[in-house]
Amino acid sequence: MLNINGKRLRQSLEIMAEIGATPGGGVQRLSLTDEDKAAREQIISWMREVELDVKVDEMGNIFGIRNGRNNDLSPVMTGSHCDTQPKGGRFDGILGVIGGLEVLRILHENNIETQRPVILAVWTNEEGFRFSPAMVSSGVWAGKLELEWAYRRTDLTGAKLGDELERIGYKGDMPAVSRPIYAHYELHIEQGPILEKENKTIGVPKGVLCLHWYDVYIEGEANQVGPTPMAGRHDALCAASEMILKVNELPSKMGGNMVATVGEIHNMPNSRNIIPDKVHFTVDIRSWDDVFALKAWENLRGSFINIADARGCQLKTEISWRVEHALFNQELARKILEKAGKRNYSSLYMVSGAGHDASYINQVAPTSMIFVPSIGGRSHVEVEDTKWEDCEAGANVLLDCIIDSSMEI
Ligand SMILES: [Zn+2]
């Protein structure tokens, strides 16, 4: 049985962790920044070392292609993303890229001839922090989001995704359109506490929760804080505060399997001696049950309207993004569990709360994911960590699955 080179996997991950390293031990490599470009260049040079044919599409997605015996057969694909959250971690995304690279290195150095081609993919702007929404480029590739719409996404400074792609030299000419894929596997850290709690090494998600993003805009009336009496104020921030607590209380009130979060807020003019007149905040709702999540939003909107009315504020809400829950391919999930078992790794069939490129890819190709434990269940933070032996275990399972699938005719 072939094994991936755990030492080399670790070394490559450590090299990647230096690109955009933060003083707190994490990584900040926002999408389409110079750090993202540097990461891409490192990955591509490693892809070339193992003689992959490197292609970049119109969304900046990178594909390293290794020929099979019969290139008319649909390929097996793996990969993830190399962008991070602000002050993010050293494993989210990049583990799936470097884990996949390590699999291709093993195929290369052992001269393994697969029947099908094998592709290592790096997806642009998975995190959705700099440019909302998340997973935008796998969404375009899967035909679920429009290319021109994606190009127009802007960051807080007004820079456009399309222009930034061009600036860092990654607006490729290959169409960002999916091709038939035989099987797709994404290796990723769990980003939650379950595997650690259950003392399991490999997690296989049954699928990914639905993901609904909203934007809420409140407009009140600004005024000097001293002379303006409390009665009759139209304080947009106070209205927002009440609304945010409604979001937080909703999952327990509705009693279903759901999480709801406000993670981003902009308060204007944000001065200690002016009553805030404009607030913009985001709402993120996730559930396995899409209809339940939609009901939750209707429920929230109703209470937002009442709160805005009571405080004499104007309210505008926008649906910015909705992705349906994704049930992954059960046959591939079974294969992952079987391969983990053969290596005597303990495993667990579970649900993922995080969104992944695999959610979009799953809509056009048989897809499954391999999770490894996150220490303390922490992710999207600098202390995000995973044991090296768990990274190695995940990559070994990925290796077994890719060899198996790519040999099938
Ligand atoms: Zn990720």
Boltz pocket constraint, residues with backbone or C-beta under 6 A from the ligand:
constraints:
  - pocket:
      binder: B
      contacts: [[A, 81], [A, 92], [A, 93], [A, 126], [A, 188], [A, 355], [A, 356]]
      max_distance: 6.0
